[in-house]
Amino acid sequence: MKRITIKDIAKALNVHHSTVSRALRDDSSVSNETKKKVLGYAKKYGYQINRSALQLRGNASNVIGVIVPNIYHNFFSNIISYITNYAFSQGYIVSVFQSNESVSQEKEIIKAIVQNNMAGVIASLSMETSDTAHFKLLHKFGIPLVLFDRVNNDIEAPKVVLNNQLALEQTVDLLVQKGCEKIAYLSGISSVLLYSERQKGYMAGLLKNKLAYKRIIELTDGFTIQNGMKITRQLLEGVEKPDAIICDSHLLMQGFFAEYARVENRPEQIKIASFGGYQGIYSVYPGVIFIQQPENEMAVASFNTLLNCISNEPEKLNTIEKFEASIFEN
């Protein structure tokens, strides 16, 4: 059976081939009635997009790249899952890249995306990313970019983020309501905007509640259970021990509990608050305050924003969509 083309569909429906092309891309400039006719005909006769021809003409494919700092962190793996499922329902395929918190690896990923002429990119930056010049390559080659979670204001691109400052301030408030006065915070490095904002929220919470104890510990070598154990040991062996700890990752929280059980002369009770986690973790760690990001909503917003950028030139490159965390005691 001969493979039908856009021109075949256009001839059969008596419309211009550019109209067929735009209808297949769900372009808003094409009427719903025409889209329905084009899509119905394409489905009936088994139309398949010729990707090679598209790339030869310099047009984008239906593949989008998703760049995350690490896949093992539950937040990023969930985001990938949500984006992949939603993208597939919209006719797109997702190619996942892991920077491993390395800016050099991130640069190579950007080069690969440009070489493969992907339709667009959704990215969360590595811990090492301060110089963002490599992301300008995407703009140079007409590949739309949307940043989420870890973003940088030097990059002109739409951003989907959590209201990080508010989340930390509210977490401190809740810990104070639980009777805590010495709250330590295990954070990422302040050179990353996300962690800088969270640290501001932590400090605002201390100031509002008139707490004198202040302890921010920046994790320069990543969020791991081992690092959580090491920092917990340092805190519990110190002269002035905290009565609460906020962890920027559930891996740090797990490290706390692993080490807490081993320390002699440990405080009877330390309240723990932690970002993220997975569904089963709540039953394993009762009494923990969880700071849960709306992962599905952030993933859908990131993809829809990218889709708008692919279809139309965005009016404002630096739009920011902020979401609020759910903070609850398990």
MOQUI-V833293 format. One record per residue. N is the residue number from 1. RES is the residue in one small letter. SS is DSSP state (H for helix, E for strand, C for the rest). PHI is phi in whole degrees, -180 to 180 (* if undefined). Layout:
<<N:RES:SS:PHI> <N:RES:SS:PHI>>
This chain:
<<1:m:C:*> <2:k:C:-69> <3:r:C:-73> <4:i:C:-80> <5:t:C:-118> <6:i:H:-59> <7:k:H:-65> <8:d:H:-63> <9:i:H:-64> <10:a:H:-60> <11:k:H:-66> <12:a:H:-66> <13:l:H:-98> <14:n:C:59> <15:v:C:-131> <16:h:C:-73> <17:h:H:-64> <18:s:H:-67> <19:t:H:-67> <20:v:H:-61> <21:s:H:-59> <22:r:H:-69> <23:a:H:-65> <24:l:H:-67> <25:r:C:-92> <26:d:C:60> <27:d:C:-68> <28:s:C:-68> <29:s:C:-76> <30:v:C:-100> <31:s:C:-66> <32:n:H:-62> <33:e:H:-64> <34:t:H:-67> <35:k:H:-58> <36:k:H:-62> <37:k:H:-65> <38:v:H:-64> <39:l:H:-66> <40:g:H:-64> <41:y:H:-66> <42:a:H:-62> <43:k:H:-68> <44:k:H:-62> <45:y:C:-103> <46:g:C:68> <47:y:C:-66> <48:q:C:-125> <49:i:C:-67> <50:n:C:-85> <51:r:H:-64> <52:s:H:-62> <53:a:H:-65> <54:l:H:-60> <55:q:H:-70> <56:l:H:-65> <57:r:C:-84> <58:g:C:84> <59:n:C:-89> <60:a:C:-75> <61:s:C:-89> <62:n:C:-101> <63:v:E:-102> <64:i:E:-114> <65:g:E:-97> <66:v:E:-119> <67:i:E:-109> <68:v:E:-127> <69:p:C:-66> <70:n:C:-157> <71:i:C:-90> <72:y:C:-71> <73:h:C:-75> <74:n:H:-59> <75:f:H:-59> <76:f:H:-72> <77:s:H:-66> <78:n:H:-66> <79:i:H:-59> <80:i:H:-59> <81:s:H:-62> <82:y:H:-64> <83:i:H:-64> <84:t:H:-60> <85:n:H:-64> <86:y:H:-69> <87:a:H:-61> <88:f:H:-62> <89:s:H:-67> <90:q:C:-102> <91:g:C:88> <92:y:C:-116> <93:i:E:-112> <94:v:E:-106> <95:s:E:-111> <96:v:E:-97> <97:f:E:-126> <98:q:E:-116> <99:s:C:-83> <100:n:C:56> <101:e:C:60> <102:s:C:-115> <103:v:H:-70> <104:s:H:-67> <105:q:H:-70> <106:e:H:-62> <107:k:H:-63> <108:e:H:-66> <109:i:H:-64> <110:i:H:-61> <111:k:H:-60> <112:a:H:-64> <113:i:H:-65> <114:v:H:-65> <115:q:H:-62> <116:n:C:-93> <117:n:C:51> <118:m:C:-72> <119:a:C:-70> <120:g:E:-179> <121:v:E:-138> <122:i:E:-116> <123:a:E:-138> <124:s:C:-121> <125:l:C:-76> <126:s:C:-76> <127:m:C:-62> <128:e:C:-83> <129:t:C:-78> <130:s:C:-118> <131:d:C:-84> <132:t:C:-108> <133:a:H:-59> <134:h:H:-65> <135:f:H:-72> <136:k:H:-68> <137:l:H:-59> <138:l:H:-63> <139:h:H:-64> <140:k:H:-59> <141:f:C:-99> <142:g:C:71> <143:i:C:-103> <144:p:E:-64> <145:l:E:-131> <146:v:E:-127> <147:l:E:-100> <148:f:E:-138> <149:d:C:61> <150:r:C:-90> <151:v:C:-124> <152:n:C:-140> <153:n:C:-70> <154:d:C:-75> <155:i:C:-92> <156:e:C:-82> <157:a:C:-161> <158:p:E:-61> <159:k:E:-132> <160:v:E:-121> <161:v:E:-139> <162:l:E:-88> <163:n:C:-77> <164:n:H:-66> <165:q:H:-63> <166:l:H:-64> <167:a:H:-60> <168:l:H:-71> <169:e:H:-62> <170:q:H:-68> <171:t:H:-67> <172:v:H:-61> <173:d:H:-56> <174:l:H:-66> <175:l:H:-64> <176:v:H:-65> <177:q:H:-61> <178:k:C:-84> <179:g:C:96> <180:c:C:-83> <181:e:C:-128> <182:k:C:-121> <183:i:E:-106> <184:a:E:-96> <185:y:E:-132> <186:l:E:-93> <187:s:E:-121> <188:g:C:-78> <189:i:C:-76> <190:s:C:-70> <191:s:C:-70> <192:v:C:-90> <193:l:H:-53> <194:l:H:-55> <195:y:H:-76> <196:s:H:-62> <197:e:H:-68> <198:r:H:-65> <199:q:H:-64> <200:k:H:-63> <201:g:H:-65> <202:y:H:-60> <203:m:H:-65> <204:a:H:-64> <205:g:H:-65> <206:l:H:-63> <207:l:H:-64> <208:k:H:-62> <209:n:C:-96> <210:k:C:56> <211:l:C:-98> <212:a:C:-86> <213:y:C:-70> <214:k:C:-140> <215:r:E:-150> <216:i:E:-106> <217:i:E:-115> <218:e:E:-88> <219:l:C:-89> <220:t:C:-82> <221:d:C:-116> <222:g:C:96> <223:f:C:-97> <224:t:C:-137> <225:i:H:-62> <226:q:H:-63> <227:n:H:-67> <228:g:H:-62> <229:m:H:-66> <230:k:H:-63> <231:i:H:-68> <232:t:H:-60> <233:r:H:-61> <234:q:H:-63> <235:l:H:-66> <236:l:H:-78> <237:e:H:-93> <238:g:C:-74> <239:v:C:-69> <240:e:C:-105> <241:k:C:-85> <242:p:C:-75> <243:d:C:-107> <244:a:E:-156> <245:i:E:-135> <246:i:E:-102> <247:c:E:-110> <248:d:C:-79> <249:s:C:-155> <250:h:H:-66> <251:l:H:-68> <252:l:H:-66> <253:m:H:-61> <254:q:H:-64> <255:g:H:-63> <256:f:H:-59> <257:f:H:-66> <258:a:H:-64> <259:e:H:-82> <260:y:H:-57> <261:a:C:-68> <262:r:C:-99> <263:v:C:-80> <264:e:C:-80> <265:n:C:56> <266:r:C:-79> <267:p:C:-60> <268:e:C:-62> <269:q:C:-146> <270:i:C:-128> <271:k:E:-84> <272:i:E:-119> <273:a:E:-124> <274:s:E:-148> <275:f:E:-75> <276:g:C:70> <277:g:C:122> <278:y:C:-124> <279:q:C:-55> <280:g:C:-72> <281:i:H:-71> <282:y:H:-63> <283:s:H:-76> <284:v:H:-79> <285:y:C:-123> <286:p:C:-67> <287:g:C:88> <288:v:C:-81> <289:i:E:-90> <290:f:E:-102> <291:i:E:-107> <292:q:E:-104> <293:q:C:-82> <294:p:C:-77> <295:e:H:-60> <296:n:H:-62> <297:e:H:-63> <298:m:H:-68> <299:a:H:-67> <300:v:H:-65> <301:a:H:-63> <302:s:H:-63> <303:f:H:-68> <304:n:H:-64> <305:t:H:-64> <306:l:H:-63> <307:l:H:-61> <308:n:H:-65> <309:c:H:-68> <310:i:H:-69> <311:s:H:-77> <312:n:C:-139> <313:e:C:-68> <314:p:C:-65> <315:e:C:-69> <316:k:C:-127> <317:l:C:-73> <318:n:C:-100> <319:t:C:-67> <320:i:E:-127> <321:e:E:-108> <322:k:E:-106> <323:f:E:-118> <324:e:C:-107> <325:a:C:-81> <326:s:E:-97> <327:i:E:-117> <328:f:E:-146> <329:e:E:-93> <330:n:C:-75>>
